Amino acid sequence: MGYLFLLALAIYHVFQRRVRQFITPERPLKGAGGRKLTRPTGQAIFQLFQYVNVVLFQLPDGRIQRALDRSLNPDQRRILQGLGMDESIYV
């Protein structure tokens, strides 16, 4: 169990570092309450994605299609870009 916890902390640290490397003081993220985040914590980053919802649609042929209930904002897109991802990870 201890090794699993250490692995989770290592992943969290790498995640936080990769986003911080991508965010510059000239273009900070906007956090809760409009605060400027130049060195966002992992928790602050996760809070920016708190209200991202995936909606499932059942098509007439029985297939299930996934979609976002609204498009991501520019800060969310920048974070995903910094992680080498895009919106397709949700759908």
C-alpha angles and dihedrals in degrees: 000000000000092000091052090053091050091049091051091050091049092052091047091051093050090047092051093045094050092052092046091052090055097047115078129197087242091058108030124175120252110240133187112319091015093288116160112241115201094159104026120192121230089253092054090050092051090049090058088060095042095107099041105123128190115211122204119215123192108216122215090256090057098255120132119231123194125211139164114256088227134002121270118261121243094262092052090050091049091052092050090047090052089053091049093250139109139200092285090082087076098047 
